[in-house]
Amino acid sequence: MAKQAKTAIKAKSAIDPNAKAFTKVIRCERSPKTGAYIFKESMVHKDNLAAALK
């Protein structure tokens, strides 16, 4: 097994600390033109999740 470099230590992430408060919502809808299914994706705050799924 190879040794890991000391520089490979995980640094603090540059991701927003509030990022875990959001959920990706994928909704399936029918196209009015063709009748085929369309998938719409959106990022919703977890507090507004129930309202987004109605």
mmCIF file of the N, C-alpha and C atoms, coordinates in Angstrom:
data_MODEL
# 
_entry.id   MODEL 
# 
loop_
_atom_site.group_PDB 
_atom_site.id 
_atom_site.type_symbol 
_atom_site.label_atom_id 
_atom_site.label_alt_id 
_atom_site.label_comp_id 
_atom_site.label_asym_id 
_atom_site.label_entity_id 
_atom_site.label_seq_id 
_atom_site.pdbx_PDB_ins_code 
_atom_site.Cartn_x 
_atom_site.Cartn_y 
_atom_site.Cartn_z 
_atom_site.occupancy 
_atom_site.B_iso_or_equiv 
_atom_site.pdbx_formal_charge 
_atom_site.auth_seq_id 
_atom_site.auth_comp_id 
_atom_site.auth_asym_id 
_atom_site.auth_atom_id 
_atom_site.pdbx_PDB_model_num 
ATOM 1   N N  . MET A 1 1  ? 0.848   -1.182 0.000   1.00 0.00 ? 1  MET A N  1 
ATOM 2   C CA . MET A 1 1  ? 0.000   0.000  0.000   1.00 0.00 ? 1  MET A CA 1 
ATOM 3   C C  . MET A 1 1  ? 0.888   1.238  0.000   1.00 0.00 ? 1  MET A C  1 
ATOM 4   N N  . ALA A 1 2  ? 0.471   2.209  -0.744  1.00 0.00 ? 2  ALA A N  1 
ATOM 5   C CA . ALA A 1 2  ? 1.238   3.442  -0.849  1.00 0.00 ? 2  ALA A CA 1 
ATOM 6   C C  . ALA A 1 2  ? 0.920   4.356  0.325   1.00 0.00 ? 2  ALA A C  1 
ATOM 7   N N  . LYS A 1 3  ? 1.903   5.153  0.688   1.00 0.00 ? 3  LYS A N  1 
ATOM 8   C CA . LYS A 1 3  ? 1.694   6.113  1.762   1.00 0.00 ? 3  LYS A CA 1 
ATOM 9   C C  . LYS A 1 3  ? 1.005   7.349  1.215   1.00 0.00 ? 3  LYS A C  1 
ATOM 10  N N  . GLN A 1 4  ? 0.203   7.981  2.050   1.00 0.00 ? 4  GLN A N  1 
ATOM 11  C CA . GLN A 1 4  ? -0.450  9.213  1.643   1.00 0.00 ? 4  GLN A CA 1 
ATOM 12  C C  . GLN A 1 4  ? 0.462   10.386 1.965   1.00 0.00 ? 4  GLN A C  1 
ATOM 13  N N  . ALA A 1 5  ? 0.469   11.357 1.107   1.00 0.00 ? 5  ALA A N  1 
ATOM 14  C CA . ALA A 1 5  ? 1.278   12.548 1.322   1.00 0.00 ? 5  ALA A CA 1 
ATOM 15  C C  . ALA A 1 5  ? 0.684   13.366 2.462   1.00 0.00 ? 5  ALA A C  1 
ATOM 16  N N  . LYS A 1 6  ? 1.566   14.030 3.204   1.00 0.00 ? 6  LYS A N  1 
ATOM 17  C CA . LYS A 1 6  ? 1.086   14.853 4.307   1.00 0.00 ? 6  LYS A CA 1 
ATOM 18  C C  . LYS A 1 6  ? 0.259   16.025 3.818   1.00 0.00 ? 6  LYS A C  1 
ATOM 19  N N  . THR A 1 7  ? 0.467   16.417 2.559   1.00 0.00 ? 7  THR A N  1 
ATOM 20  C CA . THR A 1 7  ? -0.287  17.542 2.002   1.00 0.00 ? 7  THR A CA 1 
ATOM 21  C C  . THR A 1 7  ? -1.701  17.135 1.606   1.00 0.00 ? 7  THR A C  1 
ATOM 22  N N  . ALA A 1 8  ? -2.013  15.856 1.703   1.00 0.00 ? 8  ALA A N  1 
ATOM 23  C CA . ALA A 1 8  ? -3.329  15.375 1.317   1.00 0.00 ? 8  ALA A CA 1 
ATOM 24  C C  . ALA A 1 8  ? -4.346  15.531 2.448   1.00 0.00 ? 8  ALA A C  1 
ATOM 25  N N  . ILE A 1 9  ? -3.952  16.181 3.521   1.00 0.00 ? 9  ILE A N  1 
ATOM 26  C CA . ILE A 1 9  ? -4.878  16.402 4.630   1.00 0.00 ? 9  ILE A CA 1 
ATOM 27  C C  . ILE A 1 9  ? -6.018  17.288 4.146   1.00 0.00 ? 9  ILE A C  1 
ATOM 28  N N  . LYS A 1 10 ? -7.208  16.915 4.516   1.00 0.00 ? 10 LYS A N  1 
ATOM 29  C CA . LYS A 1 10 ? -8.377  17.663 4.050   1.00 0.00 ? 10 LYS A CA 1 
ATOM 30  C C  . LYS A 1 10 ? -8.378  19.071 4.629   1.00 0.00 ? 10 LYS A C  1 
ATOM 31  N N  . ALA A 1 11 ? -8.511  20.032 3.738   1.00 0.00 ? 11 ALA A N  1 
ATOM 32  C CA . ALA A 1 11 ? -8.620  21.427 4.159   1.00 0.00 ? 11 ALA A CA 1 
ATOM 33  C C  . ALA A 1 11 ? -10.090 21.745 4.369   1.00 0.00 ? 11 ALA A C  1 
ATOM 34  N N  . LYS A 1 12 ? -10.351 22.852 5.018   1.00 0.00 ? 12 LYS A N  1 
ATOM 35  C CA . LYS A 1 12 ? -11.737 23.246 5.207   1.00 0.00 ? 12 LYS A CA 1 
ATOM 36  C C  . LYS A 1 12 ? -12.379 23.493 3.846   1.00 0.00 ? 12 LYS A C  1 
ATOM 37  N N  . SER A 1 13 ? -13.573 23.051 3.703   1.00 0.00 ? 13 SER A N  1 
ATOM 38  C CA . SER A 1 13 ? -14.268 23.148 2.437   1.00 0.00 ? 13 SER A CA 1 
ATOM 39  C C  . SER A 1 13 ? -14.675 24.582 2.145   1.00 0.00 ? 13 SER A C  1 
ATOM 40  N N  . ALA A 1 14 ? -14.639 24.932 0.866   1.00 0.00 ? 14 ALA A N  1 
ATOM 41  C CA . ALA A 1 14 ? -15.044 26.271 0.441   1.00 0.00 ? 14 ALA A CA 1 
ATOM 42  C C  . ALA A 1 14 ? -16.546 26.323 0.183   1.00 0.00 ? 14 ALA A C  1 
ATOM 43  N N  . ILE A 1 15 ? -17.262 25.233 0.477   1.00 0.00 ? 15 ILE A N  1 
ATOM 44  C CA . ILE A 1 15 ? -18.699 25.177 0.258   1.00 0.00 ? 15 ILE A CA 1 
ATOM 45  C C  . ILE A 1 15 ? -19.405 25.985 1.337   1.00 0.00 ? 15 ILE A C  1 
ATOM 46  N N  . ASP A 1 16 ? -20.482 26.631 0.942   1.00 0.00 ? 16 ASP A N  1 
ATOM 47  C CA . ASP A 1 16 ? -21.279 27.425 1.872   1.00 0.00 ? 16 ASP A CA 1 
ATOM 48  C C  . ASP A 1 16 ? -21.770 26.540 3.013   1.00 0.00 ? 16 ASP A C  1 
ATOM 49  N N  . PRO A 1 17 ? -21.616 26.966 4.273   1.00 0.00 ? 17 PRO A N  1 
ATOM 50  C CA . PRO A 1 17 ? -22.061 26.135 5.405   1.00 0.00 ? 17 PRO A CA 1 
ATOM 51  C C  . PRO A 1 17 ? -23.575 25.933 5.437   1.00 0.00 ? 17 PRO A C  1 
ATOM 52  N N  . ASN A 1 18 ? -24.326 26.768 4.747   1.00 0.00 ? 18 ASN A N  1 
ATOM 53  C CA . ASN A 1 18 ? -25.782 26.623 4.703   1.00 0.00 ? 18 ASN A CA 1 
ATOM 54  C C  . ASN A 1 18 ? -26.233 25.728 3.555   1.00 0.00 ? 18 ASN A C  1 
ATOM 55  N N  . ALA A 1 19 ? -25.312 25.122 2.841   1.00 0.00 ? 19 ALA A N  1 
ATOM 56  C CA . ALA A 1 19 ? -25.655 24.305 1.678   1.00 0.00 ? 19 ALA A CA 1 
ATOM 57  C C  . ALA A 1 19 ? -26.478 23.078 2.056   1.00 0.00 ? 19 ALA A C  1 
ATOM 58  N N  . LYS A 1 20 ? -26.297 22.559 3.262   1.00 0.00 ? 20 LYS A N  1 
ATOM 59  C CA . LYS A 1 20 ? -27.057 21.379 3.670   1.00 0.00 ? 20 LYS A CA 1 
ATOM 60  C C  . LYS A 1 20 ? -28.503 21.718 3.986   1.00 0.00 ? 20 LYS A C  1 
ATOM 61  N N  . ALA A 1 21 ? -28.853 22.980 3.978   1.00 0.00 ? 21 ALA A N  1 
ATOM 62  C CA . ALA A 1 21 ? -30.221 23.396 4.264   1.00 0.00 ? 21 ALA A CA 1 
ATOM 63  C C  . ALA A 1 21 ? -31.088 23.332 3.004   1.00 0.00 ? 21 ALA A C  1 
ATOM 64  N N  . PHE A 1 22 ? -30.491 23.002 1.861   1.00 0.00 ? 22 PHE A N  1 
ATOM 65  C CA . PHE A 1 22 ? -31.233 22.956 0.613   1.00 0.00 ? 22 PHE A CA 1 
ATOM 66  C C  . PHE A 1 22 ? -31.396 21.532 0.135   1.00 0.00 ? 22 PHE A C  1 
ATOM 67  N N  . THR A 1 23 ? -32.512 21.292 -0.593  1.00 0.00 ? 23 THR A N  1 
ATOM 68  C CA . THR A 1 23 ? -32.817 19.978 -1.123  1.00 0.00 ? 23 THR A CA 1 
ATOM 69  C C  . THR A 1 23 ? -33.112 20.107 -2.611  1.00 0.00 ? 23 THR A C  1 
ATOM 70  N N  . LYS A 1 24 ? -32.637 19.172 -3.383  1.00 0.00 ? 24 LYS A N  1 
ATOM 71  C CA . LYS A 1 24 ? -32.918 19.169 -4.814  1.00 0.00 ? 24 LYS A CA 1 
ATOM 72  C C  . LYS A 1 24 ? -34.243 18.456 -5.045  1.00 0.00 ? 24 LYS A C  1 
ATOM 73  N N  . VAL A 1 25 ? -35.183 19.146 -5.678  1.00 0.00 ? 25 VAL A N  1 
ATOM 74  C CA . VAL A 1 25 ? -36.516 18.602 -5.940  1.00 0.00 ? 25 VAL A CA 1 
ATOM 75  C C  . VAL A 1 25 ? -36.636 18.366 -7.439  1.00 0.00 ? 25 VAL A C  1 
ATOM 76  N N  . ILE A 1 26 ? -37.023 17.153 -7.810  1.00 0.00 ? 26 ILE A N  1 
ATOM 77  C CA . ILE A 1 26 ? -37.238 16.811 -9.214  1.00 0.00 ? 26 ILE A CA 1 
ATOM 78  C C  . ILE A 1 26 ? -38.714 16.463 -9.374  1.00 0.00 ? 26 ILE A C  1 
ATOM 79  N N  . ARG A 1 27 ? -39.398 17.256 -10.197 1.00 0.00 ? 27 ARG A N  1 
ATOM 80  C CA . ARG A 1 27 ? -40.839 17.055 -10.412 1.00 0.00 ? 27 ARG A CA 1 
ATOM 81  C C  . ARG A 1 27 ? -41.074 16.511 -11.810 1.00 0.00 ? 27 ARG A C  1 
ATOM 82  N N  . CYS A 1 28 ? -42.016 15.619 -11.932 1.00 0.00 ? 28 CYS A N  1 
ATOM 83  C CA . CYS A 1 28 ? -42.383 15.032 -13.210 1.00 0.00 ? 28 CYS A CA 1 
ATOM 84  C C  . CYS A 1 28 ? -43.702 15.653 -13.654 1.00 0.00 ? 28 CYS A C  1 
ATOM 85  N N  . GLU A 1 29 ? -43.714 16.273 -14.833 1.00 0.00 ? 29 GLU A N  1 
ATOM 86  C CA . GLU A 1 29 ? -44.923 16.899 -15.358 1.00 0.00 ? 29 GLU A CA 1 
ATOM 87  C C  . GLU A 1 29 ? -45.121 16.450 -16.797 1.00 0.00 ? 29 GLU A C  1 
ATOM 88  N N  . ARG A 1 30 ? -46.348 16.584 -17.268 1.00 0.00 ? 30 ARG A N  1 
ATOM 89  C CA . ARG A 1 30 ? -46.644 16.230 -18.653 1.00 0.00 ? 30 ARG A CA 1 
ATOM 90  C C  . ARG A 1 30 ? -46.589 17.475 -19.521 1.00 0.00 ? 30 ARG A C  1 
ATOM 91  N N  . SER A 1 31 ? -45.990 17.343 -20.683 1.00 0.00 ? 31 SER A N  1 
ATOM 92  C CA . SER A 1 31 ? -45.892 18.446 -21.624 1.00 0.00 ? 31 SER A CA 1 
ATOM 93  C C  . SER A 1 31 ? -47.263 18.695 -22.251 1.00 0.00 ? 31 SER A C  1 
ATOM 94  N N  . PRO A 1 32 ? -47.715 19.949 -22.288 1.00 0.00 ? 32 PRO A N  1 
ATOM 95  C CA . PRO A 1 32 ? -49.019 20.220 -22.899 1.00 0.00 ? 32 PRO A CA 1 
ATOM 96  C C  . PRO A 1 32 ? -49.014 20.005 -24.411 1.00 0.00 ? 32 PRO A C  1 
ATOM 97  N N  . LYS A 1 33 ? -47.851 20.135 -25.057 1.00 0.00 ? 33 LYS A N  1 
ATOM 98  C CA . LYS A 1 33 ? -47.777 19.974 -26.517 1.00 0.00 ? 33 LYS A CA 1 
ATOM 99  C C  . LYS A 1 33 ? -47.766 18.516 -26.942 1.00 0.00 ? 33 LYS A C  1 
ATOM 100 N N  . THR A 1 34 ? -46.844 17.746 -26.369 1.00 0.00 ? 34 THR A N  1 
ATOM 101 C CA . THR A 1 34 ? -46.641 16.378 -26.844 1.00 0.00 ? 34 THR A CA 1 
ATOM 102 C C  . THR A 1 34 ? -47.227 15.313 -25.929 1.00 0.00 ? 34 THR A C  1 
ATOM 103 N N  . GLY A 1 35 ? -47.482 15.651 -24.684 1.00 0.00 ? 35 GLY A N  1 
ATOM 104 C CA . GLY A 1 35 ? -47.975 14.659 -23.743 1.00 0.00 ? 35 GLY A CA 1 
ATOM 105 C C  . GLY A 1 35 ? -46.869 13.830 -23.125 1.00 0.00 ? 35 GLY A C  1 
ATOM 106 N N  . ALA A 1 36 ? -45.623 14.107 -23.508 1.00 0.00 ? 36 ALA A N  1 
ATOM 107 C CA . ALA A 1 36 ? -44.483 13.382 -22.938 1.00 0.00 ? 36 ALA A CA 1 
ATOM 108 C C  . ALA A 1 36 ? -44.166 13.939 -21.550 1.00 0.00 ? 36 ALA A C  1 
ATOM 109 N N  . TYR A 1 37 ? -43.460 13.162 -20.773 1.00 0.00 ? 37 TYR A N  1 
ATOM 110 C CA . TYR A 1 37 ? -43.094 13.609 -19.439 1.00 0.00 ? 37 TYR A CA 1 
ATOM 111 C C  . TYR A 1 37 ? -41.883 14.536 -19.491 1.00 0.00 ? 37 TYR A C  1 
ATOM 112 N N  . ILE A 1 38 ? -41.904 15.566 -18.655 1.00 0.00 ? 38 ILE A N  1 
ATOM 113 C CA . ILE A 1 38 ? -40.813 16.519 -18.518 1.00 0.00 ? 38 ILE A CA 1 
ATOM 114 C C  . ILE A 1 38 ? -40.388 16.503 -17.057 1.00 0.00 ? 38 ILE A C  1 
ATOM 115 N N  . PHE A 1 39 ? -39.096 16.505 -16.819 1.00 0.00 ? 39 PHE A N  1 
ATOM 116 C CA . PHE A 1 39 ? -38.578 16.541 -15.458 1.00 0.00 ? 39 PHE A CA 1 
ATOM 117 C C  . PHE A 1 39 ? -38.029 17.930 -15.181 1.00 0.00 ? 39 PHE A C  1 
ATOM 118 N N  . LYS A 1 40 ? -38.561 18.585 -14.147 1.00 0.00 ? 40 LYS A N  1 
ATOM 119 C CA . LYS A 1 40 ? -38.125 19.919 -13.770 1.00 0.00 ? 40 LYS A CA 1 
ATOM 120 C C  . LYS A 1 40 ? -37.391 19.832 -12.442 1.00 0.00 ? 40 LYS A C  1 
ATOM 121 N N  . GLU A 1 41 ? -36.173 20.386 -12.399 1.00 0.00 ? 41 GLU A N  1 
ATOM 122 C CA . GLU A 1 41 ? -35.346 20.340 -11.208 1.00 0.00 ? 41 GLU A CA 1 
ATOM 123 C C  . GLU A 1 41 ? -35.272 21.725 -10.580 1.00 0.00 ? 41 GLU A C  1 
ATOM 124 N N  . SER A 1 42 ? -35.266 21.769 -9.253  1.00 0.00 ? 42 SER A N  1 
ATOM 125 C CA . SER A 1 42 ? -35.106 23.040 -8.556  1.00 0.00 ? 42 SER A CA 1 
ATOM 126 C C  . SER A 1 42 ? -34.485 22.777 -7.190  1.00 0.00 ? 42 SER A C  1 
ATOM 127 N N  . MET A 1 43 ? -33.810 23.793 -6.665  1.00 0.00 ? 43 MET A N  1 
ATOM 128 C CA . MET A 1 43 ? -33.219 23.734 -5.339  1.00 0.00 ? 43 MET A CA 1 
ATOM 129 C C  . MET A 1 43 ? -34.144 24.487 -4.393  1.00 0.00 ? 43 MET A C  1 
ATOM 130 N N  . VAL A 1 44 ? -34.594 23.818 -3.326  1.00 0.00 ? 44 VAL A N  1 
ATOM 131 C CA . VAL A 1 44 ? -35.571 24.380 -2.407  1.00 0.00 ? 44 VAL A CA 1 
ATOM 132 C C  . VAL A 1 44 ? -35.010 24.312 -0.986  1.00 0.00 ? 44 VAL A C  1 
ATOM 133 N N  . HIS A 1 45 ? -35.219 25.367 -0.229  1.00 0.00 ? 45 HIS A N  1 
ATOM 134 C CA . HIS A 1 45 ? -34.805 25.367 1.175   1.00 0.00 ? 45 HIS A CA 1 
ATOM 135 C C  . HIS A 1 45 ? -35.658 24.354 1.924   1.00 0.00 ? 45 HIS A C  1 
ATOM 136 N N  . LYS A 1 46 ? -35.077 23.668 2.888   1.00 0.00 ? 46 LYS A N  1 
ATOM 137 C CA . LYS A 1 46 ? -35.801 22.590 3.572   1.00 0.00 ? 46 LYS A CA 1 
ATOM 138 C C  . LYS A 1 46 ? -37.029 23.081 4.328   1.00 0.00 ? 46 LYS A C  1 
ATOM 139 N N  . ASP A 1 47 ? -37.069 24.373 4.694   1.00 0.00 ? 47 ASP A N  1 
ATOM 140 C CA . ASP A 1 47 ? -38.253 24.900 5.349   1.00 0.00 ? 47 ASP A CA 1 
ATOM 141 C C  . ASP A 1 47 ? -39.417 25.064 4.374   1.00 0.00 ? 47 ASP A C  1 
ATOM 142 N N  . ASN A 1 48 ? -39.137 25.234 3.088   1.00 0.00 ? 48 ASN A N  1 
ATOM 143 C CA . ASN A 1 48 ? -40.177 25.438 2.074   1.00 0.00 ? 48 ASN A CA 1 
ATOM 144 C C  . ASN A 1 48 ? -40.445 24.179 1.261   1.00 0.00 ? 48 ASN A C  1 
ATOM 145 N N  . LEU A 1 49 ? -39.972 23.059 1.720   1.00 0.00 ? 49 LEU A N  1 
ATOM 146 C CA . LEU A 1 49 ? -40.086 21.818 0.965   1.00 0.00 ? 49 LEU A CA 1 
ATOM 147 C C  . LEU A 1 49 ? -41.528 21.364 0.797   1.00 0.00 ? 49 LEU A C  1 
ATOM 148 N N  . ALA A 1 50 ? -42.319 21.422 1.845   1.00 0.00 ? 50 ALA A N  1 
ATOM 149 C CA . ALA A 1 50 ? -43.709 20.977 1.752   1.00 0.00 ? 50 ALA A CA 1 
ATOM 150 C C  . ALA A 1 50 ? -44.508 21.835 0.792   1.00 0.00 ? 50 ALA A C  1 
ATOM 151 N N  . ALA A 1 51 ? -44.260 23.129 0.784   1.00 0.00 ? 51 ALA A N  1 
ATOM 152 C CA . ALA A 1 51 ? -44.971 24.023 -0.127  1.00 0.00 ? 51 ALA A CA 1 
ATOM 153 C C  . ALA A 1 51 ? -44.560 23.788 -1.579  1.00 0.00 ? 51 ALA A C  1 
ATOM 154 N N  . ALA A 1 52 ? -43.298 23.421 -1.801  1.00 0.00 ? 52 ALA A N  1 
ATOM 155 C CA . ALA A 1 52 ? -42.813 23.186 -3.155  1.00 0.00 ? 52 ALA A CA 1 
ATOM 156 C C  . ALA A 1 52 ? -43.374 21.898 -3.749  1.00 0.00 ? 52 ALA A C  1 
ATOM 157 N N  . LEU A 1 53 ? -43.710 20.931 -2.918  1.00 0.00 ? 53 LEU A N  1 
ATOM 158 C CA . LEU A 1 53 ? -44.223 19.662 -3.415  1.00 0.00 ? 53 LEU A CA 1 
ATOM 159 C C  . LEU A 1 53 ? -45.732 19.632 -3.598  1.00 0.00 ? 53 LEU A C  1 
ATOM 160 N N  . LYS A 1 54 ? -46.414 20.667 -3.173  1.00 0.00 ? 54 LYS A N  1 
ATOM 161 C CA . LYS A 1 54 ? -47.872 20.697 -3.356  1.00 0.00 ? 54 LYS A CA 1 
ATOM 162 C C  . LYS A 1 54 ? -48.239 20.946 -4.786  1.00 0.00 ? 54 LYS A C  1 
# 
